[in-house]
Amino acid sequence: VTVDKLGAWNELLTEYGGKVVENRFNFIKSLHEKAVAFHAEFASSDGSLALSLESDLLSPDGGISQERIREEFERVASREIATRATVFGPHRDDVAISLGSIDCRAFASQGQTRSVVLSLKLGVIELLEDRLGESPIVVLDDVDSELDSGRSTRLFGALVSKERQTIV
């Protein structure tokens, strides 16, 4: 791969990458609101849930500048060619998930992980309900395998708090 060939791809990523990251940022912000509420309802003893987007394209103030993105692509081009791997761009984004100050990706127990995943799923379900005006069919398999009886009861209470077709 040459700098010229890489440049063509980087132009496309510069043009559309910021839009992708902006949409991701807005989705995670909306999901955060819903998932935090569900998590507080059935697993509050784990600490407060927090979600955020980790993206190289976001500036420290949370904005997105196409000029800064273009400059960064140019700065890392030779390293990407040498390593034959991407080191910058929207495809390297990740979601940071924490309970209190603990990074869930590295330090959450199985029960905490299950609670976080269920909070995220319930958050997505509610976002879909808000967006579409109707509930999706909810299919859950072995949903309470890592949950104690109190969490399980609170989870099912949250699931049936609205009219939803739920298959467990």
Buried (B, 14 or more C-beta within 10 A) or exposed (E): EEEEEBBEBBEEBBEEBBEBBBEBBEBBEBBBEBBBBBBEBBBEEBBEBBBBBEBBBBEEEEEBBEEBBBEBBBEBBEEBBEEEEBBBBBEEBEBEBBBEEBEBEEEBEEBBBBBBBBBBBBBBBBBEBEEEEEBEEBEBEEBBEBBEEEBBEBBBEBBEEEEBEBEE
